[in-house]
Amino acid sequence: MSTEEIEAELRERLAKVGRRMFQEGLTHGASGNISARVPGTNTCIIKPSGYSFAELEPKHFIVVDISSRQVLKGTEKPSIETPFHTKLYRQWPGAGGVVHVHPRYSIILSIVGKEVYPMGIEIFEAPALAKGIAMSKFAAPGTEELADNLVESMKDKVAALMPHHGITTIGKTIEEAAVNARVVEQSAQLQYEVMLVGEPRPLPEPLLYELVERARKRGFLV
């Protein structure tokens, strides 16, 4: 496939993933952003500012240079969170997709500084999360400080809570990143409900190690 054909396919996949995440309640309004790296290039395709995930179409996405953040294709305004998308791609050469959404339970736990534990069987769908879910330091949205804090927290993890803000996940593909995001929110909701009746407990460490190895064998980003 040519670069143009690959780009066209990624635009379709991004739009599809975005609409699905909106339907799943992972984001609302025009909040959140998603992107995908264009294989074999130093570019990524990212959601522009001001669009709801529910209304995303392939033509809406813009192409951005990962190093300079220059818009190469498209006339829309880049997402204000473009800095951390591009920095995550530079830090994780194997990453093919980045998801940033604002789901309710993840935000609640991030506000009170509660780490989200891998506790339920949902983790089997996103086994790389068995390494843990990072907690980033707070910074204002759209700032370089926020980007640096997030990237630092995700040095060895594929997901992070952003205090008062939301979650960010990565994956080898945009679909994998989206699954990671959904499972983080499912885990956060489970933990919230467990905290109403008792003390949350993560899955046993041997099983978590096994899940991480399973993720590697299945070719997930881990």
N, C-alpha and C positions, 0 to 999 in steps of 0.2 A: 504493500500500500504506500502511496505517496504521503508526504507530510500533510498535504491538504486533505486527503481522504481520512487520515488518522485524526486530524483536527476536527473534521466534520463529525466523525463517529463520537469523539469525546464530548462535543457539544450536545449531541443527542443524549448521551449517557448522563451528563451533568444535569440536564433539564429533567430527565426522568427521575434521577435520584433526589433532586431538589423537591419535586412535587410529592414524591413518596414521603420524604421526611416531614413535609408540611402536613400531610394527611395523618401521619403518626403523632402529630402534636409536638414535635421536637423544636419547632420554632413558630413564630407568629409575626404578623405584619411584614415589614420589610427587613426584619432583623436577621442576622446570621449571614454566613457566606460560605461558599464552597469553591474548590478549584481542582484542577487536574494537570499534572505535568504532561507536556507533549514529549513522548519518548524520542530520544535521539536529538533533542534540541535543548537549548537553555531557556525555554519558555514554558509558561503555564497559562491555562485558560481559566479565568476567574469570573465569578458573578459580579456584575457592576453594582454600584450603590443605588438604593432606592427601589429595588425590585423585590417583591414577595416571592418566596420559593414557589408559591402556588401558581404564579403566572409566568414562570420561567419558560422561555423558548430558546432553542439553539442559537438563534440570531442575537440574543441579548448578551451573550458572553463576550468578554474582551480577551485579547492575547497580550500578555505582559512579559517582558524580559525579566528573568529571575534575578539577574545581577543588578541591573540598573533600575528596574521597576518601570521602565518606559513602556507606554502603551504602544504596541506594534500594530494591532488590528482592533478596530472598533472606535466608536465615538462617545461611548458612555463614560461616566465618571468611575474610576476604579473604586472598589471597596476600600473603606478607610482602614481595613485590617490587612490590606495587601502586604504591608511590611512583615507580619509574622508568617504569612503564607510563603513568601519567597525565602525567608530565613529558615523555615522548616525544611524546604526543599534543598537548601544548601547544606543544612546539617544532616539530613537523611537522604543520601543519594538514591536509596531504594524506594523512597516514598513516591507514589503515583497520584495520591489524592489527599486533600486536606478538607476537613469539615469543621465549621464553627457554628454552633447553635446555642440557643438560650432556653433549655428545658427546665421546667419548674423545680423538680426535686434536686437536681444537681446544683441549681442556684441556691436553694435553701441550705443545703449542707455546706456549700462553699462559703456562705455568709457566716456561719457559725464555726467555720474552720474544721469541719469534720471530714477526715479522710474517708473516701468511699472504698469499702472492702469488697474483694471478690468473694461473695458469699453464696449466691444462688446458682442453679444449674444453667442459667442464661450464659454464664461465662464460657460454657462449652462451645457456644456459637462464635465467641470472640476470644479464643484462648490466649492471645497475646496480652490481654488485659490481666492475666494471672501474674504478670510482673508487677502489677500495681498501677494505680491511677495517681498521677502526680498532682500536687497542689501548687499552683503558681502564686507569685506575689502580686498584690493588687497594683494596678496602674490605670490611668484613664484610658478609655477606648481610643484606638487609632493612633496611639503614641509609640515612639520608638522604645520607650521604657517598657510598655506592655509587651511589645514584640520580644524584647530581650529577656524579660522575666519568663515569658511563656517558653521560649526556645531553651532557656537554661533549665527549666523544670522538666523538659521533655528530652533530655540528653539520651536517656535509655528507656523511655516509656512512650507508648503510642497514644496516650490520652492524658489530659490534664483538666482539672477544675480551675476556673478563673474566678477568684473571689468577687461576689456581687455581680457577676457578668454572665458566665455560661461555661461551656466546655469546648475543647478543641481536640480532635482526633486525627490520626493519619493512618494510611494503609498503603499497600502496594498498588491498590486501585481505588478509585473514588467509591466504588461499591463496598470495599472492605472498610474504608474509613467511615462510611455511613453506618455499617453494622456495628463497628466499635462505638460510635456515638449512641446508637440506640441501646446497646447493652450497658453502657455507662449509666444512662438515665434509668433503665430498668433496675440496675443495681442500686442506684441512689434512692429510688422509690421504695425498694424492698428494705433498704437500711433505715430509711425514715420510719417506716411502719414497724420494723423490729424495735427501734428505739422507743416506741410508745409502750412497749411491754417488757423490754429487757435490754441487755447489753449485746451489741452486734459482735459476731465472731466470724472471722474469715474462714474459708475452707482450709483443711489441713495442709501444711507446707508441702509434704510429699506429693499431694495431688496438684498443687499449684506448679511445682517444678515439672511434673508430668505434662501439664497443660501447655507450659511454655515450650517444652520439647515437641509436643504435638503441633504447636503453631509453626515451629521451624520446619518440621517434616512436611507440613502441608503447604509450605511456601509463603506463609503469611509474613508481613513485616513485623519483626520482633527484636 
